[in-house]
Amino acid sequence: MNDQPTRGIYNEFLRGDLQPHRKVFEVLGDRTKCEPTPDQLSGLGFSSTVRSSVVAKVTMTGGRRRLISIQF
């Protein structure tokens, strides 16, 4: 759970045709932060341009545990 205000707009993900307006998006992103809330939606973000991996510990039906390496 995030306890700090969170930005929804990041300049590093702007399309090339929007780059000339990056200063406007910087101000917009700073002024439109989402305030923390106890029932917030959380998740993971992935980029199609960055290869990475994660190791997940999975508990299966019956209580058996297994480590799974996920490549993305």
The first five atom37 places (N, CA, C, CB, O) and aatype in JSON, in Angstrom:
{
  "aatype": [12, 2, 3, 5, 14, 16, 1, 7, 9, 18, 2, 6, 13, 10, 1, 7, 3, 10, 5, 14, 8, 1, 11, 19, 13, 6, 19, 10, 7, 3, 1, 16, 11, 4, 6, 14, 16, 14, 3, 5, 10, 15, 7, 10, 7, 13, 15, 15, 16, 19, 1, 15, 15, 19, 19, 0, 11, 19, 16, 12, 16, 7, 7, 1, 1, 1, 10, 9, 15, 9, 5, 13],
  "atom_mask": [
    [1, 1, 1, 1, 1],
    [1, 1, 1, 1, 1],
    [1, 1, 1, 1, 1],
    [1, 1, 1, 1, 1],
    [1, 1, 1, 1, 1],
    [1, 1, 1, 1, 1],
    [1, 1, 1, 1, 1],
    [1, 1, 1, 0, 1],
    [1, 1, 1, 1, 1],
    [1, 1, 1, 1, 1],
    [1, 1, 1, 1, 1],
    [1, 1, 1, 1, 1],
    [1, 1, 1, 1, 1],
    [1, 1, 1, 1, 1],
    [1, 1, 1, 1, 1],
    [1, 1, 1, 0, 1],
    [1, 1, 1, 1, 1],
    [1, 1, 1, 1, 1],
    [1, 1, 1, 1, 1],
    [1, 1, 1, 1, 1],
    [1, 1, 1, 1, 1],
    [1, 1, 1, 1, 1],
    [1, 1, 1, 1, 1],
    [1, 1, 1, 1, 1],
    [1, 1, 1, 1, 1],
    [1, 1, 1, 1, 1],
    [1, 1, 1, 1, 1],
    [1, 1, 1, 1, 1],
    [1, 1, 1, 0, 1],
    [1, 1, 1, 1, 1],
    [1, 1, 1, 1, 1],
    [1, 1, 1, 1, 1],
    [1, 1, 1, 1, 1],
    [1, 1, 1, 1, 1],
    [1, 1, 1, 1, 1],
    [1, 1, 1, 1, 1],
    [1, 1, 1, 1, 1],
    [1, 1, 1, 1, 1],
    [1, 1, 1, 1, 1],
    [1, 1, 1, 1, 1],
    [1, 1, 1, 1, 1],
    [1, 1, 1, 1, 1],
    [1, 1, 1, 0, 1],
    [1, 1, 1, 1, 1],
    [1, 1, 1, 0, 1],
    [1, 1, 1, 1, 1],
    [1, 1, 1, 1, 1],
    [1, 1, 1, 1, 1],
    [1, 1, 1, 1, 1],
    [1, 1, 1, 1, 1],
    [1, 1, 1, 1, 1],
    [1, 1, 1, 1, 1],
    [1, 1, 1, 1, 1],
    [1, 1, 1, 1, 1],
    [1, 1, 1, 1, 1],
    [1, 1, 1, 1, 1],
    [1, 1, 1, 1, 1],
    [1, 1, 1, 1, 1],
    [1, 1, 1, 1, 1],
    [1, 1, 1, 1, 1],
    [1, 1, 1, 1, 1],
    [1, 1, 1, 0, 1],
    [1, 1, 1, 0, 1],
    [1, 1, 1, 1, 1],
    [1, 1, 1, 1, 1],
    [1, 1, 1, 1, 1],
    [1, 1, 1, 1, 1],
    [1, 1, 1, 1, 1],
    [1, 1, 1, 1, 1],
    [1, 1, 1, 1, 1],
    [1, 1, 1, 1, 1],
    [1, 1, 1, 1, 1]
  ],
  "atom_positions": [
    [[0.85, -1.18, 0.0], [0.0, 0.0, 0.0], [0.89, 1.24, 0.0], [-0.97, 0.0, 1.23], [1.83, 1.34, 0.79]],
    [[0.61, 2.16, -0.87], [1.39, 3.38, -0.99], [0.86, 4.43, -0.01], [1.35, 3.92, -2.45], [-0.34, 4.69, 0.02]],
    [[1.75, 5.02, 0.79], [1.32, 6.03, 1.76], [1.67, 7.46, 1.33], [1.94, 5.75, 3.11], [1.5, 8.4, 2.1]],
    [[2.14, 7.62, 0.11], [2.51, 8.94, -0.43], [1.64, 9.26, -1.64], [4.01, 8.98, -0.82], [1.19, 8.34, -2.33]],
    [[1.38, 10.56, -1.92], [0.67, 10.9, -3.16], [1.43, 10.36, -4.38], [0.48, 12.45, -3.27], [2.66, 10.41, -4.41]],
    [[0.7, 9.86, -5.36], [1.3, 9.19, -6.5], [0.99, 9.92, -7.8], [0.82, 7.75, -6.58], [-0.14, 10.34, -8.04]],
    [[2.02, 10.07, -8.63], [1.84, 10.68, -9.95], [1.24, 9.68, -10.92], [3.17, 11.2, -10.5], [1.52, 8.48, -10.83]],
    [[0.43, 10.16, -11.83], [-0.14, 9.31, -12.86], [0.45, 9.58, -14.23], [0.0, 0.0, 0.0], [0.22, 8.82, -15.17]],
    [[1.21, 10.67, -14.36], [1.8, 11.05, -15.64], [3.31, 11.13, -15.48], [1.23, 12.42, -16.15], [3.82, 11.83, -14.6]],
    [[4.04, 10.4, -16.33], [5.49, 10.38, -16.28], [6.03, 10.76, -17.66], [6.02, 8.99, -15.85], [5.68, 10.13, -18.66]],
    [[6.87, 11.78, -17.71], [7.4, 12.26, -18.99], [8.21, 11.22, -19.74], [8.25, 13.47, -18.75], [8.24, 11.25, -20.97]],
    [[8.86, 10.31, -19.05], [9.68, 9.32, -19.75], [8.85, 8.37, -20.6], [10.49, 8.53, -18.75], [9.41, 7.6, -21.39]],
    [[7.52, 8.39, -20.46], [6.66, 7.53, -21.26], [5.85, 8.3, -22.3], [5.72, 6.77, -20.35], [4.94, 7.74, -22.91]],
    [[6.17, 9.57, -22.51], [5.46, 10.36, -23.52], [5.83, 9.9, -24.92], [5.77, 11.85, -23.35], [6.97, 9.52, -25.18]],
    [[4.86, 9.93, -25.82], [5.13, 9.65, -27.23], [6.02, 10.77, -27.78], [3.81, 9.53, -28.06], [6.05, 11.87, -27.23]],
    [[6.73, 10.47, -28.84], [7.65, 11.43, -29.45], [6.99, 12.73, -29.86], [0.0, 0.0, 0.0], [7.59, 13.8, -29.72]],
    [[5.76, 12.67, -30.39], [5.09, 13.9, -30.83], [4.65, 14.79, -29.67], [3.89, 13.54, -31.68], [4.27, 15.94, -29.9]],
    [[4.68, 14.28, -28.44], [4.31, 15.08, -27.26], [5.53, 15.64, -26.53], [3.48, 14.24, -26.31], [5.37, 16.42, -25.59]],
    [[6.72, 15.25, -26.93], [7.94, 15.72, -26.26], [8.07, 17.24, -26.21], [9.14, 15.14, -26.95], [8.54, 17.76, -25.2]],
    [[7.67, 17.98, -27.25], [7.78, 19.44, -27.16], [6.92, 20.03, -26.02], [7.36, 20.07, -28.48], [7.14, 21.17, -25.6]],
    [[5.95, 19.26, -25.53], [5.05, 19.73, -24.47], [5.38, 19.12, -23.11], [3.6, 19.41, -24.84], [4.55, 19.13, -22.21]],
    [[6.58, 18.57, -22.97], [6.93, 17.85, -21.74], [6.86, 18.7, -20.48], [8.31, 17.28, -21.87], [6.54, 18.19, -19.41]],
    [[7.15, 20.01, -20.59], [7.07, 20.88, -19.41], [5.63, 21.03, -18.93], [7.67, 22.27, -19.72], [5.37, 21.09, -17.73]],
    [[4.69, 21.09, -19.88], [3.27, 21.15, -19.52], [2.86, 19.87, -18.82], [2.39, 21.4, -20.77], [2.15, 19.91, -17.81]],
    [[3.29, 18.71, -19.35], [2.96, 17.43, -18.73], [3.62, 17.29, -17.36], [3.38, 16.28, -19.64], [3.06, 16.64, -16.47]],
    [[4.78, 17.87, -17.17], [5.44, 17.83, -15.85], [4.59, 18.55, -14.82], [6.85, 18.47, -15.93], [4.38, 18.04, -13.72]],
    [[4.1, 19.74, -15.16], [3.23, 20.5, -14.25], [1.92, 19.76, -14.03], [2.95, 21.92, -14.81], [1.45, 19.65, -12.89]],
    [[1.33, 19.25, -15.1], [0.08, 18.52, -14.99], [0.23, 17.29, -14.09], [-0.41, 18.09, -16.39], [-0.62, 17.03, -13.25]],
    [[1.31, 16.54, -14.27], [1.56, 15.36, -13.44], [1.75, 15.72, -11.97], [0.0, 0.0, 0.0], [1.32, 14.98, -11.09]],
    [[2.39, 16.84, -11.71], [2.62, 17.27, -10.33], [1.34, 17.73, -9.65], [3.65, 18.39, -10.3], [1.17, 17.56, -8.44]],
    [[0.43, 18.32, -10.42], [-0.81, 18.86, -9.85], [-1.94, 17.85, -9.79], [-1.26, 20.04, -10.65], [-2.96, 18.13, -9.16]],
    [[-1.8, 16.72, -10.42], [-2.89, 15.73, -10.45], [-2.5, 14.44, -9.74], [-3.28, 15.42, -11.88], [-2.88, 13.35, -10.17]],
    [[-1.75, 14.56, -8.66], [-1.35, 13.37, -7.9], [-2.56, 12.75, -7.2], [-0.27, 13.74, -6.86], [-3.48, 13.45, -6.78]],
    [[-2.54, 11.43, -7.1], [-3.59, 10.7, -6.4], [-3.21, 10.6, -4.93], [-3.79, 9.28, -7.01], [-2.12, 10.15, -4.58]],
    [[-4.12, 11.02, -4.07], [-3.89, 10.95, -2.63], [-4.05, 9.51, -2.14], [-4.85, 11.89, -1.88], [-4.86, 8.76, -2.67]],
    [[-3.26, 9.13, -1.13], [-3.38, 7.76, -0.6], [-4.75, 7.53, 0.04], [-2.27, 7.47, 0.42], [-5.35, 8.46, 0.59]],
    [[-5.22, 6.32, -0.02], [-6.49, 5.93, 0.59], [-6.37, 4.5, 1.1], [-7.67, 6.07, -0.43], [-5.63, 3.71, 0.51]],
    [[-7.07, 4.14, 2.16], [-6.94, 2.79, 2.7], [-7.45, 1.69, 1.76], [-7.68, 2.71, 4.0], [-7.02, 0.54, 1.87]],
    [[-8.35, 2.02, 0.84], [-8.87, 0.99, -0.07], [-8.36, 1.19, -1.5], [-10.4, 1.0, -0.06], [-9.09, 0.99, -2.47]],
    [[-7.09, 1.59, -1.61], [-6.51, 1.87, -2.92], [-6.31, 0.61, -3.76], [-5.2, 2.58, -2.76], [-6.15, -0.49, -3.24]],
    [[-6.32, 0.83, -5.07], [-6.03, -0.23, -6.02], [-4.52, -0.3, -6.2], [-6.76, 0.01, -7.38], [-3.88, 0.73, -6.43]],
    [[-3.96, -1.46, -6.1], [-2.52, -1.63, -6.24], [-2.24, -2.65, -7.32], [-1.87, -2.05, -4.91], [-3.08, -3.49, -7.64]],
    [[-1.05, -2.57, -7.88], [-0.69, -3.53, -8.92], [0.76, -3.38, -9.33], [0.0, 0.0, 0.0], [1.54, -2.72, -8.65]],
    [[1.1, -4.0, -10.42], [2.46, -3.97, -10.96], [2.42, -3.32, -12.33], [3.07, -5.39, -11.03], [1.45, -3.46, -13.07]],
    [[3.49, -2.63, -12.67], [3.6, -2.04, -14.0], [4.7, -2.72, -14.79], [0.0, 0.0, 0.0], [5.74, -3.07, -14.24]],
    [[4.47, -2.9, -16.08], [5.43, -3.54, -16.96], [5.66, -2.65, -18.17], [4.96, -4.95, -17.38], [4.75, -1.93, -18.59]],
    [[6.84, -2.7, -18.72], [7.17, -1.93, -19.92], [7.49, -2.89, -21.05], [8.36, -0.97, -19.65], [8.21, -3.87, -20.87]],
    [[6.95, -2.6, -22.22], [7.21, -3.47, -23.38], [8.62, -3.28, -23.92], [6.2, -3.19, -24.48], [9.07, -4.07, -24.75]],
    [[9.33, -2.24, -23.47], [10.67, -1.96, -23.98], [11.78, -2.44, -23.04], [10.83, -0.49, -24.22], [12.96, -2.34, -23.39]],
    [[11.43, -2.95, -21.87], [12.43, -3.39, -20.89], [12.21, -4.87, -20.57], [12.35, -2.53, -19.58], [11.12, -5.26, -20.15]],
    [[13.23, -5.68, -20.78], [13.17, -7.09, -20.44], [13.54, -7.24, -18.97], [14.11, -7.93, -21.35], [14.48, -6.6, -18.49]],
    [[12.82, -8.09, -18.26], [13.12, -8.3, -16.86], [12.54, -9.64, -16.43], [12.56, -7.16, -15.99], [11.98, -10.38, -17.23]],
    [[12.69, -9.94, -15.14], [12.13, -11.18, -14.61], [11.81, -10.98, -13.14], [13.12, -12.37, -14.81], [12.28, -10.05, -12.49]],
    [[11.0, -11.9, -12.64], [10.63, -11.88, -11.23], [10.5, -13.33, -10.78], [9.29, -11.07, -10.99], [10.11, -14.2, -11.56]],
    [[10.83, -13.59, -9.53], [10.65, -14.92, -8.94], [9.48, -14.83, -7.98], [11.96, -15.42, -8.21], [9.47, -14.01, -7.07]],
    [[8.48, -15.68, -8.2], [7.27, -15.67, -7.37], [7.19, -16.96, -6.56], [6.0, -15.51, -8.25], [7.47, -18.05, -7.05]],
    [[6.81, -16.81, -5.3], [6.57, -17.98, -4.45], [5.06, -18.25, -4.5], [7.07, -17.74, -2.96], [4.26, -17.41, -4.07]],
    [[4.68, -19.4, -5.02], [3.29, -19.75, -5.23], [2.89, -20.85, -4.26], [3.04, -20.18, -6.69], [3.59, -21.86, -4.14]],
    [[1.76, -20.66, -3.58], [1.22, -21.71, -2.72], [0.06, -22.35, -3.47], [0.75, -21.13, -1.34], [-0.92, -21.69, -3.82]],
    [[0.17, -23.64, -3.71], [-0.82, -24.36, -4.49], [-1.89, -24.95, -3.59], [-0.16, -25.45, -5.32], [-1.76, -24.97, -2.37]],
    [[-2.94, -25.42, -4.21], [-3.99, -26.12, -3.46], [-3.35, -27.3, -2.74], [-5.14, -26.59, -4.39], [-2.59, -28.07, -3.33]],
    [[-3.65, -27.43, -1.49], [-3.04, -28.5, -0.7], [-1.86, -28.01, 0.12], [0.0, 0.0, 0.0], [-1.29, -28.76, 0.91]],
    [[-1.47, -26.72, -0.08], [-0.41, -26.14, 0.72], [0.99, -26.29, 0.18], [0.0, 0.0, 0.0], [1.94, -25.77, 0.77]],
    [[1.16, -26.99, -0.92], [2.5, -27.16, -1.51], [2.99, -25.82, -2.06], [2.49, -28.23, -2.62], [2.23, -25.11, -2.72]],
    [[4.25, -25.49, -1.8], [4.83, -24.22, -2.26], [5.85, -24.48, -3.36], [5.49, -23.47, -1.1], [6.52, -25.51, -3.38]],
    [[5.93, -23.5, -4.26], [6.85, -23.65, -5.4], [7.34, -22.27, -5.82], [6.15, -24.38, -6.59], [6.59, -21.3, -5.77]],
    [[8.61, -22.19, -6.24], [9.16, -20.96, -6.79], [9.06, -21.01, -8.32], [10.64, -20.76, -6.35], [9.42, -22.0, -8.94]],
    [[8.55, -19.92, -8.9], [8.4, -19.85, -10.35], [9.1, -18.59, -10.85], [6.89, -19.85, -10.76], [8.88, -17.5, -10.32]],
    [[9.96, -18.75, -11.86], [10.63, -17.6, -12.48], [9.8, -17.16, -13.68], [12.1, -17.97, -12.92], [9.5, -17.95, -14.57]],
    [[9.42, -15.88, -13.69], [8.59, -15.33, -14.75], [9.43, -14.32, -15.54], [7.29, -14.66, -14.18], [9.95, -13.36, -14.96]],
    [[9.56, -14.52, -16.84], [10.31, -13.63, -17.72], [9.32, -12.75, -18.46], [11.2, -14.43, -18.71], [8.32, -13.24, -18.97]],
    [[9.59, -11.43, -18.51], [8.74, -10.52, -19.29], [9.57, -9.45, -19.92], [7.64, -9.9, -18.43], [9.05, -8.58, -20.62]]
  ]
}
